[in-house]
Amino acid sequence: MARIDPLDPPYPREVEQALGRWMPPGVAHEPLKLFRVLHRHPDLASRMFAVGAGLLGHGLLPSVDREIVIARVTARTGCAYEWGVHAATFAHQVELGPEQLRATTEADPTANAPWTPRHVALLGAVDELHDTARLSRPAWNALCDHYQDAQLLEFLVLAGWYRTISYLANGLLLEEEPWAAPFPA
């Protein structure tokens, strides 16, 4: 049971409009529990929407790279809620295979799944940031082999953003969405 209950319909008009912006058109299910909890503080939700939508819809990183970062960050933080949402909604769209997706939850995500050198660099950088809140010179150089400065900045913000989202979902004890992909045991 979530520590703060998500809003339930019928929503006030302004909340209905805001939630409509958060969800893609034509989605068959209710807005995410996370979004419905955030709208208990509409000003905070509005500020968070700008960053989240910008990273998901207007980023410079290739979409598969974005989803690898999100999957690894949420796996490392034990955020089954957000991992499952992205695994169910974005993994197939960006051609992130089941083997790769599962590997993002393993201690060494590169041991049993096929990754490009670029993706190995991403996974290593996510792990270093998670463990130390820093990037070593080798990790940074590995990223620089594949990304431009603007993409490197975006990577750092993306990893930090999904750590924040993980803190939020985990701190609230959000139960997984019924349609989300199950987090591997």
Phi, psi and chi 1 to 4 in degrees:
 res  aa     phi    psi   chi1   chi2   chi3   chi4
   1 MET       -  129.3  177.8  131.3 -154.0      -
   2 ALA   -64.7  146.6      -      -      -      -
   3 ARG   -70.5  -29.3  -71.7 -178.4  166.7  148.3
   4 ILE  -125.8  122.2  -61.3  175.1      -      -
   5 ASP   -67.7  136.5  -69.3  -30.2      -      -
   6 PRO   -65.3  149.6  -16.4   27.0      -      -
   7 LEU   -63.0  146.7  -64.9  173.3      -      -
   8 ASP  -115.7  150.3  -73.3  -41.8      -      -
   9 PRO   -66.9  156.4   10.7  -12.8      -      -
  10 PRO   -76.8  139.2   27.4  -30.7      -      -
  11 TYR   -91.3  150.1  -52.0  112.0      -      -
  12 PRO   -57.7  151.6  -20.7   29.5      -      -
  13 ARG   -51.5  -46.7 -171.7  177.0   64.5   77.3
  14 GLU   -66.9  -33.6   62.1  -81.7   -2.2      -
  15 VAL   -71.8  -41.8  170.8      -      -      -
  16 GLU   -57.0  -44.5  179.2   89.3   34.6      -
  17 GLN   -66.0  -43.6  -70.3  172.5  -20.9      -
  18 ALA   -64.2  -45.1      -      -      -      -
  19 LEU   -63.9  -33.8  -71.6  171.3      -      -
  20 GLY   -61.7  -33.4      -      -      -      -
  21 ARG   -72.7  -28.9  -74.0 -166.6  -38.2  -89.5
  22 TRP   -76.7  -26.1  -74.7   64.3      -      -
  23 MET  -105.3  143.3  -63.6  -62.2  -70.3      -
  24 PRO   -63.7  150.8  -13.6   23.2      -      -
  25 PRO   -61.3  143.4  -13.0   20.9      -      -
  26 GLY    78.4    9.6      -      -      -      -
  27 VAL   -69.7  135.2  170.8      -      -      -
  28 ALA   -85.1   -6.6      -      -      -      -
  29 HIS  -117.1  167.6   47.7   76.7      -      -
  30 GLU   -58.3  156.3  -80.3  -66.7  -50.0      -
  31 PRO   -55.0  150.6  -26.0   35.0      -      -
  32 LEU   -53.7  145.8  -62.3 -179.9      -      -
  33 LYS   -55.8  -40.6  -67.8  173.1 -170.8  171.9
  34 LEU   -57.3  -45.3  177.5   64.0      -      -
  35 PHE   -66.1  -39.3  -59.7  161.7      -      -
  36 ARG   -70.6  -29.6  -67.1 -175.0  -70.0  133.5
  37 VAL   -72.6  -45.2  169.9      -      -      -
  38 LEU   -57.4  -31.0  -81.6  172.5      -      -
  39 HIS   -76.9    6.2  -84.4   85.4      -      -
  40 ARG   -76.1  -12.6  -67.1 -151.6  176.0  -95.1
  41 HIS  -133.2   78.8 -172.9  -29.0      -      -
  42 PRO   -56.9  -35.8  -22.1   31.3      -      -
  43 ASP   -65.6  -43.4  -69.2  -21.8      -      -
  44 LEU   -63.3  -44.4  177.3   62.9      -      -
  45 ALA   -58.6  -42.0      -      -      -      -
  46 SER   -63.0  -42.8  177.0      -      -      -
  47 ARG   -67.0  -38.8  -68.5 -171.6  -61.6  -93.4
  48 MET   -69.9  -33.2  -68.6 -178.2   73.4      -
  49 PHE   -58.6  -42.1  174.4   77.4      -      -
  50 ALA   -59.2  -44.9      -      -      -      -
  51 VAL   -70.6  -50.0  175.2      -      -      -
  52 GLY   -60.4  -46.6      -      -      -      -
  53 ALA   -65.8  -37.1      -      -      -      -
  54 GLY   -63.6  -42.3      -      -      -      -
  55 LEU   -69.6  -38.1  -70.7  168.7      -      -
  56 LEU   -80.4  -37.4  -78.4  178.9      -      -
  57 GLY  -107.5  -11.9      -      -      -      -
  58 HIS  -137.0   22.6  -53.1  -74.9      -      -
  59 GLY   -79.5  164.2      -      -      -      -
  60 LEU   -95.8  -17.7  -61.5  175.9      -      -
  61 LEU   -72.7  145.5  -70.5  171.4      -      -
  62 PRO   -56.6  143.3  -24.1   33.9      -      -
  63 SER   -59.2  -35.7   55.9      -      -      -
  64 VAL   -66.1  -37.6   67.2      -      -      -
  65 ASP   -65.0  -42.0  -65.0   19.6      -      -
  66 ARG   -57.3  -46.8  178.0 -164.5   70.9 -138.7
  67 GLU   -70.8  -31.3  -69.8  -55.0  -46.4      -
  68 ILE   -64.1  -44.4  -70.6  167.7      -      -
  69 VAL   -61.6  -47.9  170.2      -      -      -
  70 ILE   -61.8  -44.8  -67.0  169.0      -      -
  71 ALA   -62.1  -43.5      -      -      -      -
  72 ARG   -70.5  -42.7 -173.6   61.7  176.9  167.3
  73 VAL   -60.7  -48.5  167.6      -      -      -
  74 THR   -69.6  -31.2   57.3      -      -      -
  75 ALA   -67.7  -45.3      -      -      -      -
  76 ARG   -64.1  -30.8  -73.2  -63.6  -50.9  -89.7
  77 THR   -88.3    0.2   57.7      -      -      -
  78 GLY    68.0   29.1      -      -      -      -
  79 CYS   -93.3   81.7 -172.4      -      -      -
  80 ALA   -59.4  -33.9      -      -      -      -
  81 TYR   -57.7  -59.6  176.9   86.7      -      -
  82 GLU   -72.7  -36.5 -165.8   68.2   14.7      -
  83 TRP   -57.3  -46.6 -172.1   93.3      -      -
  84 GLY   -66.0  -37.3      -      -      -      -
  85 VAL   -63.0  -49.0  165.0      -      -      -
  86 HIS   -69.5  -37.5  -82.7  -97.4      -      -
  87 ALA   -62.4  -37.3      -      -      -      -
  88 ALA   -79.4  -32.3      -      -      -      -
  89 THR  -102.9  -29.7   58.0      -      -      -
  90 PHE  -116.7  -27.7  -65.4  106.0      -      -
  91 ALA   -56.4  -48.4      -      -      -      -
  92 HIS   -65.0  -41.3  179.7   70.8      -      -
  93 GLN   -57.9  -36.0  -69.2  175.9   17.1      -
  94 VAL   -99.3    7.5  -57.6      -      -      -
  95 GLU    62.7   40.2  -62.0 -179.7    5.3      -
  96 LEU   -91.2  110.8 -172.8   58.2      -      -
  97 GLY   -72.7  161.8      -      -      -      -
  98 PRO   -57.2  -38.5  -15.8   22.4      -      -
  99 GLU   -64.7  -43.3 -174.9 -178.8   13.7      -
 100 GLN   -67.2  -43.8  -67.9  170.3  -50.1      -
 101 LEU   -60.4  -46.2 -162.9   54.8      -      -
 102 ARG   -61.3  -39.3 -171.5  175.4   38.7  -98.4
 103 ALA   -61.5  -28.0      -      -      -      -
 104 THR   -63.9  -16.0   66.3      -      -      -
 105 THR   -97.7   -3.4   67.2      -      -      -
 106 GLU   -90.0  159.3  -63.9  171.9   -3.1      -
 107 ALA   -55.9  -44.9      -      -      -      -
 108 ASP  -117.5   99.0  178.5   -2.8      -      -
 109 PRO   -68.1  -12.4   26.7  -34.1      -      -
 110 THR   -96.7   -5.3   62.2      -      -      -
 111 ALA   -71.0  -38.4      -      -      -      -
 112 ASN  -126.5   17.9  -60.7  -49.7      -      -
 113 ALA  -137.9  149.7      -      -      -      -
 114 PRO   -79.4  121.2   27.2  -30.7      -      -
 115 TRP  -130.1  148.1  -62.3  106.3      -      -
 116 THR   -76.6  161.8   66.3      -      -      -
 117 PRO   -55.4  -36.2  -27.9   36.5      -      -
 118 ARG   -61.6  -42.9 -178.3  177.6   88.8 -141.0
 119 HIS   -72.8  -34.0  -64.4  151.0      -      -
 120 VAL   -61.3  -42.1  169.8      -      -      -
 121 ALA   -62.2  -42.5      -      -      -      -
 122 LEU   -61.3  -49.6  -89.6 -179.6      -      -
 123 LEU   -61.3  -41.9  -69.0  162.1      -      -
 124 GLY   -64.0  -39.5      -      -      -      -
 125 ALA   -67.4  -41.2      -      -      -      -
 126 VAL   -59.2  -44.9  167.5      -      -      -
 127 ASP   -63.7  -42.6  -76.7   -8.1      -      -
 128 GLU   -62.7  -44.7  -85.9 -162.0   29.5      -
 129 LEU   -61.0  -41.9  -74.6  171.6      -      -
 130 HIS   -62.4  -43.7  179.7   81.7      -      -
 131 ASP   -78.4  -32.3  -67.1  -19.7      -      -
 132 THR  -129.1  -10.0   68.3      -      -      -
 133 ALA    60.7   25.0      -      -      -      -
 134 ARG  -145.0  166.8  -61.9 -175.9 -175.6  -79.3
 135 LEU  -122.5  128.9  -75.4  176.5      -      -
 136 SER   -69.5  163.7   65.6      -      -      -
 137 ARG   -57.5  -45.7  175.3   60.3   60.2 -166.2
 138 PRO   -61.3  -40.1  -24.8   34.1      -      -
 139 ALA   -65.5  -42.9      -      -      -      -
 140 TRP   -63.8  -45.2 -178.6 -103.8      -      -
 141 ASN   -62.3  -37.9  -71.4  -17.5      -      -
 142 ALA   -62.9  -39.7      -      -      -      -
 143 LEU   -66.8  -41.6  -70.4  172.8      -      -
 144 CYS   -62.3  -23.9  -71.9      -      -      -
 145 ASP   -67.0  -17.5  -72.5  -17.2      -      -
 146 HIS  -123.8  -16.9  -54.7  -75.2      -      -
 147 TYR  -131.1  151.8  -59.8  101.8      -      -
 148 GLN   -85.1  167.0  -61.8  171.8  -10.2      -
 149 ASP   -53.4  -45.7  -71.8   -9.9      -      -
 150 ALA   -61.7  -37.9      -      -      -      -
 151 GLN   -69.7  -35.1  -67.8  172.4  -52.4      -
 152 LEU   -64.7  -41.6  -66.5  166.1      -      -
 153 LEU   -61.8  -44.9  -71.1  166.7      -      -
 154 GLU   -61.8  -41.5 -175.6  176.2  -50.1      -
 155 PHE   -56.6  -47.1  159.9   72.7      -      -
 156 LEU   -62.9  -42.6  -68.8  167.8      -      -
 157 VAL   -67.1  -42.7  171.5      -      -      -
 158 LEU   -59.7  -48.2  179.6   69.3      -      -
 159 ALA   -61.4  -44.2      -      -      -      -
 160 GLY   -66.7  -39.2      -      -      -      -
 161 TRP   -61.7  -45.2  178.6 -106.3      -      -
 162 TYR   -75.9  -19.6  -83.5   89.3      -      -
 163 ARG   -69.2  -41.8 -171.7  169.6  178.4  109.3
 164 THR   -61.9  -46.0  -62.3      -      -      -
 165 ILE   -61.3  -39.5  -66.2  -60.9      -      -
 166 SER   -63.7  -42.7  -65.4      -      -      -
 167 TYR   -59.2  -42.6  -79.0    3.3      -      -
 168 LEU   -64.1  -53.1 -175.5   59.2      -      -
 169 ALA   -63.9  -43.0      -      -      -      -
 170 ASN   -68.3  -42.8  -72.6  -14.6      -      -
 171 GLY   -63.9  -32.8      -      -      -      -
 172 LEU   -82.8   -8.6  -70.3  168.1      -      -
 173 LEU    57.2   42.8  -60.3  177.2      -      -
 174 LEU   -66.1  131.2  -71.7 -177.5      -      -
 175 GLU   -78.3  146.8  -64.5  173.9   10.0      -
 176 GLU   -58.2  149.2  -70.8   90.8   18.7      -
 177 GLU   -64.9  143.0  -61.9  -70.7  -13.9      -
 178 PRO   -61.3  -25.5   13.2  -20.4      -      -
 179 TRP   -95.8   -5.0   47.6  -96.0      -      -
 180 ALA   -70.4  157.2      -      -      -      -
 181 ALA   -69.5  137.6      -      -      -      -
 182 PRO   -70.3  138.4   19.6  -24.5      -      -
 183 PHE   -71.6  127.5 -166.9   74.0      -      -
 184 PRO   -57.3  142.1  -22.7   33.5      -      -
 185 ALA   -68.9      -      -      -      -      -
